Amino acid sequence: MSQKHKDRFIQFRKEEIANAIAKSKLKLQKNNYFEEQKQLPWYKRRLYINIFFSSLSLIIIIGLLLIAFFIGKTF
């Protein structure tokens, strides 16, 4: 191998190690975030989960009201 190839290989390995370190830090940050979310009460957790469950509850309530309306209308 020529010196040029060795230099490229060394640079590639340095970048690979830097990427592995960055990936590890990101994974650690995600784990810390999820641990913090678990410690919060349910109503302070992630917004999209709360929106999903509140819309699901709203759909169930509307469905029950429609069923009650049709039952009341037939009797």
PQR file of N, CA, C, O and H, with PARSE charges and radii, in Angstrom:
ATOM      1  N   MET A   1       0.842  -1.190   0.000 -0.4000 1.5000
ATOM      2  CA  MET A   1       0.000   0.000   0.000 -0.0000 2.0000
ATOM      3  C   MET A   1       0.880   1.243   0.000  0.5500 1.7000
ATOM      4  O   MET A   1       1.918   1.316   0.658 -0.5500 1.4000
ATOM      5  N   SER A   2       0.422   2.187  -0.751 -0.4000 1.5000
ATOM      6  CA  SER A   2       1.182   3.427  -0.783 -0.0000 2.0000
ATOM      7  C   SER A   2       0.803   4.293   0.419  0.5500 1.7000
ATOM      8  O   SER A   2      -0.152   4.009   1.142 -0.5500 1.4000
ATOM      9  H   SER A   2      -0.421   2.128  -1.286  0.4000 1.0000
ATOM     10  N   GLN A   3       1.563   5.330   0.599 -0.4000 1.5000
ATOM     11  CA  GLN A   3       1.327   6.230   1.733 -0.0000 2.0000
ATOM     12  C   GLN A   3      -0.036   6.918   1.592  0.5500 1.7000
ATOM     13  O   GLN A   3      -0.709   7.184   2.588 -0.5500 1.4000
ATOM     14  H   GLN A   3       2.338   5.560   0.012  0.4000 1.0000
ATOM     15  N   LYS A   4      -0.427   7.196   0.376 -0.4000 1.5000
ATOM     16  CA  LYS A   4      -1.708   7.863   0.127 -0.0000 2.0000
ATOM     17  C   LYS A   4      -2.866   6.978   0.593  0.5500 1.7000
ATOM     18  O   LYS A   4      -3.808   7.469   1.216 -0.5500 1.4000
ATOM     19  H   LYS A   4       0.120   6.980  -0.433  0.4000 1.0000
ATOM     20  N   HIS A   5      -2.802   5.687   0.298 -0.4000 1.5000
ATOM     21  CA  HIS A   5      -3.847   4.758   0.714 -0.0000 2.0000
ATOM     22  C   HIS A   5      -3.878   4.607   2.225  0.5500 1.7000
ATOM     23  O   HIS A   5      -4.947   4.515   2.827 -0.5500 1.4000
ATOM     24  H   HIS A   5      -2.037   5.289  -0.208  0.4000 1.0000
ATOM     25  N   LYS A   6      -2.694   4.582   2.834 -0.4000 1.5000
ATOM     26  CA  LYS A   6      -2.623   4.483   4.290 -0.0000 2.0000
ATOM     27  C   LYS A   6      -3.257   5.708   4.952  0.5500 1.7000
ATOM     28  O   LYS A   6      -3.986   5.593   5.938 -0.5500 1.4000
ATOM     29  H   LYS A   6      -1.826   4.656   2.344  0.4000 1.0000
ATOM     30  N   ASP A   7      -2.965   6.877   4.392 -0.4000 1.5000
ATOM     31  CA  ASP A   7      -3.539   8.111   4.943 -0.0000 2.0000
ATOM     32  C   ASP A   7      -5.061   8.114   4.811  0.5500 1.7000
ATOM     33  O   ASP A   7      -5.772   8.515   5.732 -0.5500 1.4000
ATOM     34  H   ASP A   7      -2.373   6.971   3.591  0.4000 1.0000
ATOM     35  N   ARG A   8      -5.547   7.665   3.662 -0.4000 1.5000
ATOM     36  CA  ARG A   8      -6.999   7.588   3.467 -0.0000 2.0000
ATOM     37  C   ARG A   8      -7.635   6.607   4.450  0.5500 1.7000
ATOM     38  O   ARG A   8      -8.692   6.880   5.018 -0.5500 1.4000
ATOM     39  H   ARG A   8      -4.969   7.339   2.914  0.4000 1.0000
ATOM     40  N   PHE A   9      -6.982   5.467   4.641 -0.4000 1.5000
ATOM     41  CA  PHE A   9      -7.507   4.463   5.561 -0.0000 2.0000
ATOM     42  C   PHE A   9      -7.524   4.994   6.994  0.5500 1.7000
ATOM     43  O   PHE A   9      -8.490   4.787   7.727 -0.5500 1.4000
ATOM     44  H   PHE A   9      -6.123   5.245   4.180  0.4000 1.0000
ATOM     45  N   ILE A  10      -6.453   5.678   7.385 -0.4000 1.5000
ATOM     46  CA  ILE A  10      -6.400   6.256   8.734 -0.0000 2.0000
ATOM     47  C   ILE A  10      -7.493   7.305   8.903  0.5500 1.7000
ATOM     48  O   ILE A  10      -8.154   7.353   9.940 -0.5500 1.4000
ATOM     49  H   ILE A  10      -5.668   5.846   6.789  0.4000 1.0000
ATOM     50  N   GLN A  11      -7.682   8.141   7.893 -0.4000 1.5000
ATOM     51  CA  GLN A  11      -8.732   9.162   7.958 -0.0000 2.0000
ATOM     52  C   GLN A  11     -10.109   8.505   8.026  0.5500 1.7000
ATOM     53  O   GLN A  11     -10.979   8.960   8.769 -0.5500 1.4000
ATOM     54  H   GLN A  11      -7.144   8.102   7.051  0.4000 1.0000
ATOM     55  N   PHE A  12     -10.307   7.450   7.264 -0.4000 1.5000
ATOM     56  CA  PHE A  12     -11.581   6.725   7.295 -0.0000 2.0000
ATOM     57  C   PHE A  12     -11.844   6.159   8.682  0.5500 1.7000
ATOM     58  O   PHE A  12     -12.958   6.263   9.195 -0.5500 1.4000
ATOM     59  H   PHE A  12      -9.600   7.081   6.660  0.4000 1.0000
ATOM     60  N   ARG A  13     -10.820   5.559   9.296 -0.4000 1.5000
ATOM     61  CA  ARG A  13     -10.984   4.981  10.639 -0.0000 2.0000
ATOM     62  C   ARG A  13     -11.285   6.073  11.664  0.5500 1.7000
ATOM     63  O   ARG A  13     -12.098   5.865  12.565 -0.5500 1.4000
ATOM     64  H   ARG A  13      -9.914   5.475   8.879  0.4000 1.0000
ATOM     65  N   LYS A  14     -10.639   7.236  11.538 -0.4000 1.5000
ATOM     66  CA  LYS A  14     -10.908   8.349  12.456 -0.0000 2.0000
ATOM     67  C   LYS A  14     -12.364   8.798  12.339  0.5500 1.7000
ATOM     68  O   LYS A  14     -13.028   9.024  13.351 -0.5500 1.4000
ATOM     69  H   LYS A  14      -9.979   7.405  10.806  0.4000 1.0000
ATOM     70  N   GLU A  15     -12.857   8.926  11.112 -0.4000 1.5000
ATOM     71  CA  GLU A  15     -14.251   9.322  10.899 -0.0000 2.0000
ATOM     72  C   GLU A  15     -15.209   8.262  11.424  0.5500 1.7000
ATOM     73  O   GLU A  15     -16.255   8.586  11.985 -0.5500 1.4000
ATOM     74  H   GLU A  15     -12.318   8.742  10.291  0.4000 1.0000
ATOM     75  N   GLU A  16     -14.851   6.999  11.241 -0.4000 1.5000
ATOM     76  CA  GLU A  16     -15.684   5.909  11.728 -0.0000 2.0000
ATOM     77  C   GLU A  16     -15.775   5.936  13.258  0.5500 1.7000
ATOM     78  O   GLU A  16     -16.850   5.732  13.822 -0.5500 1.4000
ATOM     79  H   GLU A  16     -14.001   6.736  10.784  0.4000 1.0000
ATOM     80  N   ILE A  17     -14.664   6.185  13.913 -0.4000 1.5000
ATOM     81  CA  ILE A  17     -14.657   6.270  15.377 -0.0000 2.0000
ATOM     82  C   ILE A  17     -15.457   7.479  15.843  0.5500 1.7000
ATOM     83  O   ILE A  17     -16.206   7.385  16.815 -0.5500 1.4000
ATOM     84  H   ILE A  17     -13.791   6.352  13.454  0.4000 1.0000
ATOM     85  N   ALA A  18     -15.309   8.613  15.162 -0.4000 1.5000
ATOM     86  CA  ALA A  18     -16.064   9.815  15.527 -0.0000 2.0000
ATOM     87  C   ALA A  18     -17.564   9.578  15.362  0.5500 1.7000
ATOM     88  O   ALA A  18     -18.355  10.019  16.196 -0.5500 1.4000
ATOM     89  H   ALA A  18     -14.701   8.690  14.372  0.4000 1.0000
ATOM     90  N   ASN A  19     -17.959   8.888  14.296 -0.4000 1.5000
ATOM     91  CA  ASN A  19     -19.374   8.574  14.092 -0.0000 2.0000
ATOM     92  C   ASN A  19     -19.896   7.630  15.165  0.5500 1.7000
ATOM     93  O   ASN A  19     -21.028   7.778  15.626 -0.5500 1.4000
ATOM     94  H   ASN A  19     -17.316   8.530  13.618  0.4000 1.0000
ATOM     95  N   ALA A  20     -19.085   6.666  15.564 -0.4000 1.5000
ATOM     96  CA  ALA A  20     -19.502   5.738  16.622 -0.0000 2.0000
ATOM     97  C   ALA A  20     -19.678   6.472  17.943  0.5500 1.7000
ATOM     98  O   ALA A  20     -20.612   6.184  18.690 -0.5500 1.4000
ATOM     99  H   ALA A  20     -18.166   6.546  15.190  0.4000 1.0000
ATOM    100  N   ILE A  21     -18.794   7.416  18.237 -0.4000 1.5000
ATOM    101  CA  ILE A  21     -18.916   8.203  19.470 -0.0000 2.0000
ATOM    102  C   ILE A  21     -20.176   9.052  19.425  0.5500 1.7000
ATOM    103  O   ILE A  21     -20.905   9.125  20.414 -0.5500 1.4000
ATOM    104  H   ILE A  21     -18.036   7.651  17.630  0.4000 1.0000
ATOM    105  N   ALA A  22     -20.444   9.699  18.285 -0.4000 1.5000
ATOM    106  CA  ALA A  22     -21.639  10.530  18.156 -0.0000 2.0000
ATOM    107  C   ALA A  22     -22.905   9.684  18.283  0.5500 1.7000
ATOM    108  O   ALA A  22     -23.873  10.107  18.915 -0.5500 1.4000
ATOM    109  H   ALA A  22     -19.851   9.640  17.482  0.4000 1.0000
ATOM    110  N   LYS A  23     -22.901   8.502  17.692 -0.4000 1.5000
ATOM    111  CA  LYS A  23     -24.055   7.606  17.779 -0.0000 2.0000
ATOM    112  C   LYS A  23     -24.292   7.171  19.219  0.5500 1.7000
ATOM    113  O   LYS A  23     -25.435   7.096  19.671 -0.5500 1.4000
ATOM    114  H   LYS A  23     -22.115   8.158  17.179  0.4000 1.0000
ATOM    115  N   SER A  24     -23.223   6.889  19.930 -0.4000 1.5000
ATOM    116  CA  SER A  24     -23.332   6.485  21.331 -0.0000 2.0000
ATOM    117  C   SER A  24     -23.886   7.620  22.186  0.5500 1.7000
ATOM    118  O   SER A  24     -24.728   7.392  23.054 -0.5500 1.4000
ATOM    119  H   SER A  24     -22.295   6.950  19.563  0.4000 1.0000
ATOM    120  N   LYS A  25     -23.414   8.844  21.940 -0.4000 1.5000
ATOM    121  CA  LYS A  25     -23.915  10.002  22.692 -0.0000 2.0000
ATOM    122  C   LYS A  25     -25.396  10.228  22.415  0.5500 1.7000
ATOM    123  O   LYS A  25     -26.158  10.532  23.334 -0.5500 1.4000
ATOM    124  H   LYS A  25     -22.730   9.029  21.234  0.4000 1.0000
ATOM    125  N   LEU A  26     -25.812  10.082  21.163 -0.4000 1.5000
ATOM    126  CA  LEU A  26     -27.216  10.259  20.811 -0.0000 2.0000
ATOM    127  C   LEU A  26     -28.085   9.209  21.486  0.5500 1.7000
ATOM    128  O   LEU A  26     -29.172   9.517  21.975 -0.5500 1.4000
ATOM    129  H   LEU A  26     -25.193   9.834  20.417  0.4000 1.0000
ATOM    130  N   LYS A  27     -27.608   7.972  21.512 -0.4000 1.5000
ATOM    131  CA  LYS A  27     -28.352   6.903  22.170 -0.0000 2.0000
ATOM    132  C   LYS A  27     -28.477   7.177  23.662  0.5500 1.7000
ATOM    133  O   LYS A  27     -29.531   6.938  24.250 -0.5500 1.4000
ATOM    134  H   LYS A  27     -26.725   7.722  21.114  0.4000 1.0000
ATOM    135  N   LEU A  28     -27.420   7.671  24.272 -0.4000 1.5000
ATOM    136  CA  LEU A  28     -27.446   8.009  25.695 -0.0000 2.0000
ATOM    137  C   LEU A  28     -28.428   9.146  25.966  0.5500 1.7000
ATOM    138  O   LEU A  28     -29.150   9.115  26.963 -0.5500 1.4000
ATOM    139  H   LEU A  28     -26.563   7.865  23.794  0.4000 1.0000
ATOM    140  N   GLN A  29     -28.460  10.151  25.087 -0.4000 1.5000
ATOM    141  CA  GLN A  29     -29.406  11.259  25.241 -0.0000 2.0000
ATOM    142  C   GLN A  29     -30.843  10.768  25.123  0.5500 1.7000
ATOM    143  O   GLN A  29     -31.708  11.197  25.886 -0.5500 1.4000
ATOM    144  H   GLN A  29     -27.874  10.176  24.277  0.4000 1.0000
ATOM    145  N   LYS A  30     -31.104   9.873  24.174 -0.4000 1.5000
ATOM    146  CA  LYS A  30     -32.454   9.334  24.019 -0.0000 2.0000
ATOM    147  C   LYS A  30     -32.869   8.551  25.255  0.5500 1.7000
ATOM    148  O   LYS A  30     -33.999   8.680  25.727 -0.5500 1.4000
ATOM    149  H   LYS A  30     -30.401   9.525  23.555  0.4000 1.0000
ATOM    150  N   ASN A  31     -31.957   7.738  25.780 -0.4000 1.5000
ATOM    151  CA  ASN A  31     -32.270   6.968  26.982 -0.0000 2.0000
ATOM    152  C   ASN A  31     -32.560   7.887  28.161  0.5500 1.7000
ATOM    153  O   ASN A  31     -33.481   7.629  28.936 -0.5500 1.4000
ATOM    154  H   ASN A  31     -31.040   7.633  25.397  0.4000 1.0000
ATOM    155  N   ASN A  32     -31.779   8.961  28.304 -0.4000 1.5000
ATOM    156  CA  ASN A  32     -32.030   9.918  29.383 -0.0000 2.0000
ATOM    157  C   ASN A  32     -33.385  10.587  29.212  0.5500 1.7000
ATOM    158  O   ASN A  32     -34.109  10.784  30.188 -0.5500 1.4000
ATOM    159  H   ASN A  32     -31.031   9.171  27.675  0.4000 1.0000
ATOM    160  N   TYR A  33     -33.733  10.938  27.972 -0.4000 1.5000
ATOM    161  CA  TYR A  33     -35.021  11.575  27.710 -0.0000 2.0000
ATOM    162  C   TYR A  33     -36.169  10.644  28.085  0.5500 1.7000
ATOM    163  O   TYR A  33     -37.132  11.076  28.718 -0.5500 1.4000
ATOM    164  H   TYR A  33     -33.145  10.778  27.179  0.4000 1.0000
ATOM    165  N   PHE A  34     -36.079   9.370  27.703 -0.4000 1.5000
ATOM    166  CA  PHE A  34     -37.157   8.437  28.010 -0.0000 2.0000
ATOM    167  C   PHE A  34     -37.252   8.172  29.506  0.5500 1.7000
ATOM    168  O   PHE A  34     -38.349   7.975  30.028 -0.5500 1.4000
ATOM    169  H   PHE A  34     -35.297   9.019  27.188  0.4000 1.0000
ATOM    170  N   GLU A  35     -36.127   8.163  30.198 -0.4000 1.5000
ATOM    171  CA  GLU A  35     -36.157   7.991  31.652 -0.0000 2.0000
ATOM    172  C   GLU A  35     -36.815   9.196  32.320  0.5500 1.7000
ATOM    173  O   GLU A  35     -37.581   9.040  33.271 -0.5500 1.4000
ATOM    174  H   GLU A  35     -35.235   8.323  29.774  0.4000 1.0000
ATOM    175  N   GLU A  36     -36.517  10.399  31.822 -0.4000 1.5000
ATOM    176  CA  GLU A  36     -37.156  11.601  32.367 -0.0000 2.0000
ATOM    177  C   GLU A  36     -38.657  11.579  32.099  0.5500 1.7000
ATOM    178  O   GLU A  36     -39.446  11.983  32.953 -0.5500 1.4000
ATOM    179  H   GLU A  36     -35.895  10.527  31.050  0.4000 1.0000
ATOM    180  N   GLN A  37     -39.054  11.110  30.920 -0.4000 1.5000
ATOM    181  CA  GLN A  37     -40.475  11.051  30.587 -0.0000 2.0000
ATOM    182  C   GLN A  37     -41.204  10.059  31.480  0.5500 1.7000
ATOM    183  O   GLN A  37     -42.352  10.296  31.855 -0.5500 1.4000
ATOM    184  H   GLN A  37     -38.412  10.782  30.226  0.4000 1.0000
ATOM    185  N   LYS A  38     -40.557   8.952  31.827 -0.4000 1.5000
ATOM    186  CA  LYS A  38     -41.195   7.956  32.685 -0.0000 2.0000
ATOM    187  C   LYS A  38     -41.418   8.496  34.090  0.5500 1.7000
ATOM    188  O   LYS A  38     -42.358   8.081  34.767 -0.5500 1.4000
ATOM    189  H   LYS A  38     -39.624   8.759  31.522  0.4000 1.0000
ATOM    190  N   GLN A  39     -40.571   9.412  34.537 -0.4000 1.5000
ATOM    191  CA  GLN A  39     -40.690   9.953  35.880 -0.0000 2.0000
ATOM    192  C   GLN A  39     -41.774  11.020  35.979  0.5500 1.7000
ATOM    193  O   GLN A  39     -42.252  11.311  37.076 -0.5500 1.4000
ATOM    194  H   GLN A  39     -39.807   9.750  33.987  0.4000 1.0000
ATOM    195  N   LEU A  40     -42.166  11.604  34.861 -0.4000 1.5000
ATOM    196  CA  LEU A  40     -43.199  12.639  34.879 -0.0000 2.0000
ATOM    197  C   LEU A  40     -44.572  12.007  35.067  0.5500 1.7000
ATOM    198  O   LEU A  40     -44.768  10.839  34.732 -0.5500 1.4000
ATOM    199  H   LEU A  40     -41.778  11.368  33.970  0.4000 1.0000
ATOM    200  N   PRO A  41     -45.530  12.776  35.606 -0.5600 1.5000
ATOM    201  CA  PRO A  41     -46.903  12.262  35.661  0.2800 2.0000
ATOM    202  C   PRO A  41     -47.451  12.084  34.244  0.5500 1.7000
ATOM    203  O   PRO A  41     -46.925  12.665  33.295 -0.5500 1.4000
ATOM    204  N   TRP A  42     -48.495  11.290  34.104 -0.4000 1.5000
ATOM    205  CA  TRP A  42     -48.987  10.922  32.771 -0.0000 2.0000
ATOM    206  C   TRP A  42     -49.430  12.124  31.957  0.5500 1.7000
ATOM    207  O   TRP A  42     -49.321  12.104  30.731 -0.5500 1.4000
ATOM    208  H   TRP A  42     -48.923  10.817  34.875  0.4000 1.0000
ATOM    209  N   TYR A  43     -49.932  13.179  32.610 -0.4000 1.5000
ATOM    210  CA  TYR A  43     -50.456  14.319  31.855 -0.0000 2.0000
ATOM    211  C   TYR A  43     -49.350  15.279  31.414  0.5500 1.7000
ATOM    212  O   TYR A  43     -49.630  16.224  30.676 -0.5500 1.4000
ATOM    213  H   TYR A  43     -50.021  13.195  33.606  0.4000 1.0000
ATOM    214  N   LYS A  44     -48.121  15.071  31.837 -0.4000 1.5000
ATOM    215  CA  LYS A  44     -47.020  15.927  31.409 -0.0000 2.0000
ATOM    216  C   LYS A  44     -46.078  15.219  30.442  0.5500 1.7000
ATOM    217  O   LYS A  44     -45.037  15.766  30.080 -0.5500 1.4000
ATOM    218  H   LYS A  44     -47.893  14.304  32.437  0.4000 1.0000
ATOM    219  N   ARG A  45     -46.427  14.038  30.033 -0.4000 1.5000
ATOM    220  CA  ARG A  45     -45.550  13.284  29.132 -0.0000 2.0000
ATOM    221  C   ARG A  45     -45.646  13.833  27.720  0.5500 1.7000
ATOM    222  O   ARG A  45     -46.249  14.882  27.494 -0.5500 1.4000
ATOM    223  H   ARG A  45     -47.273  13.594  30.327  0.4000 1.0000
ATOM    224  N   ARG A  46     -45.067  13.140  26.794 -0.4000 1.5000
ATOM    225  CA  ARG A  46     -44.966  13.620  25.416 -0.0000 2.0000
ATOM    226  C   ARG A  46     -46.318  14.043  24.856  0.5500 1.7000
ATOM    227  O   ARG A  46     -47.339  13.396  25.090 -0.5500 1.4000
ATOM    228  H   ARG A  46     -44.578  12.287  26.977  0.4000 1.0000
ATOM    229  N   LEU A  47     -46.299  15.121  24.127 -0.4000 1.5000
ATOM    230  CA  LEU A  47     -47.516  15.752  23.642 -0.0000 2.0000
ATOM    231  C   LEU A  47     -48.275  14.861  22.663  0.5500 1.7000
ATOM    232  O   LEU A  47     -49.497  14.755  22.766 -0.5500 1.4000
ATOM    233  H   LEU A  47     -45.469  15.647  23.937  0.4000 1.0000
ATOM    234  N   TYR A  48     -47.597  14.223  21.725 -0.4000 1.5000
ATOM    235  CA  TYR A  48     -48.322  13.468  20.705 -0.0000 2.0000
ATOM    236  C   TYR A  48     -49.020  12.248  21.284  0.5500 1.7000
ATOM    237  O   TYR A  48     -50.051  11.827  20.758 -0.5500 1.4000
ATOM    238  H   TYR A  48     -46.604  14.310  21.641  0.4000 1.0000
ATOM    239  N   ILE A  49     -48.487  11.670  22.350 -0.4000 1.5000
ATOM    240  CA  ILE A  49     -49.181  10.545  22.993 -0.0000 2.0000
ATOM    241  C   ILE A  49     -50.462  11.040  23.648  0.5500 1.7000
ATOM    242  O   ILE A  49     -51.505  10.394  23.551 -0.5500 1.4000
ATOM    243  H   ILE A  49     -47.649  12.011  22.777  0.4000 1.0000
ATOM    244  N   ASN A  50     -50.384  12.195  24.319 -0.4000 1.5000
ATOM    245  CA  ASN A  50     -51.573  12.758  24.949 -0.0000 2.0000
ATOM    246  C   ASN A  50     -52.633  13.134  23.913  0.5500 1.7000
ATOM    247  O   ASN A  50     -53.823  12.904  24.129 -0.5500 1.4000
ATOM    248  H   ASN A  50     -49.536  12.720  24.398  0.4000 1.0000
ATOM    249  N   ILE A  51     -52.210  13.703  22.806 -0.4000 1.5000
ATOM    250  CA  ILE A  51     -53.163  14.064  21.756 -0.0000 2.0000
ATOM    251  C   ILE A  51     -53.812  12.811  21.184  0.5500 1.7000
ATOM    252  O   ILE A  51     -55.019  12.800  20.939 -0.5500 1.4000
ATOM    253  H   ILE A  51     -51.244  13.891  22.631  0.4000 1.0000
ATOM    254  N   PHE A  52     -53.037  11.762  20.969 -0.4000 1.5000
ATOM    255  CA  PHE A  52     -53.576  10.519  20.425 -0.0000 2.0000
ATOM    256  C   PHE A  52     -54.632   9.928  21.347  0.5500 1.7000
ATOM    257  O   PHE A  52     -55.727   9.589  20.898 -0.5500 1.4000
ATOM    258  H   PHE A  52     -52.057  11.771  21.168  0.4000 1.0000
ATOM    259  N   PHE A  53     -54.313   9.801  22.631 -0.4000 1.5000
ATOM    260  CA  PHE A  53     -55.257   9.184  23.556 -0.0000 2.0000
ATOM    261  C   PHE A  53     -56.477  10.067  23.812  0.5500 1.7000
ATOM    262  O   PHE A  53     -57.574   9.552  24.023 -0.5500 1.4000
ATOM    263  H   PHE A  53     -53.424  10.077  22.995  0.4000 1.0000
ATOM    264  N   SER A  54     -56.301  11.388  23.796 -0.4000 1.5000
ATOM    265  CA  SER A  54     -57.467  12.249  23.981 -0.0000 2.0000
ATOM    266  C   SER A  54     -58.384  12.184  22.761  0.5500 1.7000
ATOM    267  O   SER A  54     -59.605  12.199  22.916 -0.5500 1.4000
ATOM    268  H   SER A  54     -55.410  11.807  23.625  0.4000 1.0000
ATOM    269  N   SER A  55     -57.827  12.113  21.554 -0.4000 1.5000
ATOM    270  CA  SER A  55     -58.675  11.987  20.367 -0.0000 2.0000
ATOM    271  C   SER A  55     -59.354  10.621  20.338  0.5500 1.7000
ATOM    272  O   SER A  55     -60.504  10.519  19.911 -0.5500 1.4000
ATOM    273  H   SER A  55     -56.835  12.101  21.428  0.4000 1.0000
ATOM    274  N   LEU A  56     -58.669   9.575  20.780 -0.4000 1.5000
ATOM    275  CA  LEU A  56     -59.273   8.252  20.867 -0.0000 2.0000
ATOM    276  C   LEU A  56     -60.439   8.261  21.856  0.5500 1.7000
ATOM    277  O   LEU A  56     -61.493   7.687  21.581 -0.5500 1.4000
ATOM    278  H   LEU A  56     -57.734   9.658  21.127  0.4000 1.0000
ATOM    279  N   SER A  57     -60.254   8.903  22.992 -0.4000 1.5000
ATOM    280  CA  SER A  57     -61.327   9.006  23.981 -0.0000 2.0000
ATOM    281  C   SER A  57     -62.509   9.784  23.420  0.5500 1.7000
ATOM    282  O   SER A  57     -63.664   9.424  23.647 -0.5500 1.4000
ATOM    283  H   SER A  57     -59.398   9.370  23.215  0.4000 1.0000
ATOM    284  N   LEU A  58     -62.216  10.851  22.687 -0.4000 1.5000
ATOM    285  CA  LEU A  58     -63.282  11.656  22.089 -0.0000 2.0000
ATOM    286  C   LEU A  58     -64.075  10.841  21.067  0.5500 1.7000
ATOM    287  O   LEU A  58     -65.300  10.951  21.020 -0.5500 1.4000
ATOM    288  H   LEU A  58     -61.278  11.144  22.502  0.4000 1.0000
ATOM    289  N   ILE A  59     -63.417  10.042  20.263 -0.4000 1.5000
ATOM    290  CA  ILE A  59     -64.102   9.194  19.285 -0.0000 2.0000
ATOM    291  C   ILE A  59     -64.990   8.176  19.994  0.5500 1.7000
ATOM    292  O   ILE A  59     -66.114   7.927  19.560 -0.5500 1.4000
ATOM    293  H   ILE A  59     -62.421   9.952  20.301  0.4000 1.0000
ATOM    294  N   ILE A  60     -64.499   7.592  21.073 -0.4000 1.5000
ATOM    295  CA  ILE A  60     -65.302   6.624  21.835 -0.0000 2.0000
ATOM    296  C   ILE A  60     -66.531   7.296  22.429  0.5500 1.7000
ATOM    297  O   ILE A  60     -67.625   6.732  22.387 -0.5500 1.4000
ATOM    298  H   ILE A  60     -63.586   7.794  21.426  0.4000 1.0000
ATOM    299  N   ILE A  61     -66.367   8.492  22.980 -0.4000 1.5000
ATOM    300  CA  ILE A  61     -67.503   9.217  23.568 -0.0000 2.0000
ATOM    301  C   ILE A  61     -68.532   9.552  22.501  0.5500 1.7000
ATOM    302  O   ILE A  61     -69.731   9.379  22.723 -0.5500 1.4000
ATOM    303  H   ILE A  61     -65.479   8.950  23.014  0.4000 1.0000
ATOM    304  N   ILE A  62     -68.086  10.026  21.355 -0.4000 1.5000
ATOM    305  CA  ILE A  62     -69.021  10.352  20.269 -0.0000 2.0000
ATOM    306  C   ILE A  62     -69.749   9.100  19.811  0.5500 1.7000
ATOM    307  O   ILE A  62     -70.953   9.142  19.558 -0.5500 1.4000
ATOM    308  H   ILE A  62     -67.113  10.166  21.175  0.4000 1.0000
ATOM    309  N   GLY A  63     -69.037   7.991  19.703 -0.4000 1.5000
ATOM    310  CA  GLY A  63     -69.676   6.728  19.313 -0.0000 2.0000
ATOM    311  C   GLY A  63     -70.734   6.304  20.315  0.5500 1.7000
ATOM    312  O   GLY A  63     -71.826   5.892  19.922 -0.5500 1.4000
ATOM    313  H   GLY A  63     -68.059   7.957  19.909  0.4000 1.0000
ATOM    314  N   LEU A  64     -70.436   6.397  21.588 -0.4000 1.5000
ATOM    315  CA  LEU A  64     -71.420   6.036  22.613 -0.0000 2.0000
ATOM    316  C   LEU A  64     -72.630   6.961  22.583  0.5500 1.7000
ATOM    317  O   LEU A  64     -73.759   6.511  22.776 -0.5500 1.4000
ATOM    318  H   LEU A  64     -69.550   6.731  21.908  0.4000 1.0000
ATOM    319  N   LEU A  65     -72.404   8.246  22.345 -0.4000 1.5000
ATOM    320  CA  LEU A  65     -73.527   9.182  22.244 -0.0000 2.0000
ATOM    321  C   LEU A  65     -74.406   8.860  21.035  0.5500 1.7000
ATOM    322  O   LEU A  65     -75.632   8.933  21.122 -0.5500 1.4000
ATOM    323  H   LEU A  65     -71.486   8.611  22.189  0.4000 1.0000
ATOM    324  N   LEU A  66     -73.789   8.506  19.916 -0.4000 1.5000
ATOM    325  CA  LEU A  66     -74.574   8.143  18.734 -0.0000 2.0000
ATOM    326  C   LEU A  66     -75.379   6.869  18.975  0.5500 1.7000
ATOM    327  O   LEU A  66     -76.538   6.782  18.568 -0.5500 1.4000
ATOM    328  H   LEU A  66     -72.793   8.446  19.845  0.4000 1.0000
ATOM    329  N   ILE A  67     -74.780   5.893  19.625 -0.4000 1.5000
ATOM    330  CA  ILE A  67     -75.500   4.654  19.946 -0.0000 2.0000
ATOM    331  C   ILE A  67     -76.671   4.953  20.868  0.5500 1.7000
ATOM    332  O   ILE A  67     -77.771   4.436  20.672 -0.5500 1.4000
ATOM    333  H   ILE A  67     -73.838   5.963  19.955  0.4000 1.0000
ATOM    334  N   ALA A  68     -76.433   5.796  21.881 -0.4000 1.5000
ATOM    335  CA  ALA A  68     -77.509   6.155  22.807 -0.0000 2.0000
ATOM    336  C   ALA A  68     -78.611   6.919  22.082  0.5500 1.7000
ATOM    337  O   ALA A  68     -79.790   6.724  22.379 -0.5500 1.4000
ATOM    338  H   ALA A  68     -75.539   6.216  22.040  0.4000 1.0000
ATOM    339  N   PHE A  69     -78.251   7.781  21.142 -0.4000 1.5000
ATOM    340  CA  PHE A  69     -79.247   8.536  20.389 -0.0000 2.0000
ATOM    341  C   PHE A  69     -80.125   7.601  19.557  0.5500 1.7000
ATOM    342  O   PHE A  69     -81.349   7.736  19.558 -0.5500 1.4000
ATOM    343  H   PHE A  69     -77.293   7.939  20.901  0.4000 1.0000
ATOM    344  N   PHE A  70     -79.510   6.656  18.849 -0.4000 1.5000
ATOM    345  CA  PHE A  70     -80.292   5.747  18.016 -0.0000 2.0000
ATOM    346  C   PHE A  70     -81.138   4.792  18.856  0.5500 1.7000
ATOM    347  O   PHE A  70     -82.247   4.444  18.452 -0.5500 1.4000
ATOM    348  H   PHE A  70     -78.516   6.546  18.848  0.4000 1.0000
ATOM    349  N   ILE A  71     -80.642   4.365  20.003 -0.4000 1.5000
ATOM    350  CA  ILE A  71     -81.445   3.518  20.890 -0.0000 2.0000
ATOM    351  C   ILE A  71     -82.632   4.307  21.426  0.5500 1.7000
ATOM    352  O   ILE A  71     -83.750   3.795  21.487 -0.5500 1.4000
ATOM    353  H   ILE A  71     -79.741   4.647  20.331  0.4000 1.0000
ATOM    354  N   GLY A  72     -82.385   5.557  21.816 -0.4000 1.5000
ATOM    355  CA  GLY A  72     -83.477   6.402  22.317 -0.0000 2.0000
ATOM    356  C   GLY A  72     -84.482   6.744  21.233  0.5500 1.7000
ATOM    357  O   GLY A  72     -85.669   6.896  21.524 -0.5500 1.4000
ATOM    358  H   GLY A  72     -81.477   5.972  21.767  0.4000 1.0000
ATOM    359  N   LYS A  73     -84.045   6.866  20.013 -0.4000 1.5000
ATOM    360  CA  LYS A  73     -84.940   7.214  18.912 -0.0000 2.0000
ATOM    361  C   LYS A  73     -85.851   6.040  18.548  0.5500 1.7000
ATOM    362  O   LYS A  73     -86.995   6.255  18.144 -0.5500 1.4000
ATOM    363  H   LYS A  73     -83.081   6.742  19.776  0.4000 1.0000
ATOM    364  N   THR A  74     -85.365   4.807  18.683 -0.4000 1.5000
ATOM    365  CA  THR A  74     -86.170   3.649  18.302 -0.0000 2.0000
ATOM    366  C   THR A  74     -87.201   3.289  19.364  0.5500 1.7000
ATOM    367  O   THR A  74     -88.212   2.667  19.038 -0.5500 1.4000
ATOM    368  H   THR A  74     -84.437   4.633  19.011  0.4000 1.0000
ATOM    369  N   PHE A  75     -86.981   3.658  20.622 -0.4000 1.5000
ATOM    370  CA  PHE A  75     -87.950   3.311  21.670 -0.0000 2.0000
ATOM    371  C   PHE A  75     -88.840   4.455  22.019  0.5500 1.7000
ATOM    372  O   PHE A  75     -89.707   4.322  22.882 -0.5500 1.4000
ATOM    373  H   PHE A  75     -86.159   4.164  20.887  0.4000 1.0000
TER
END
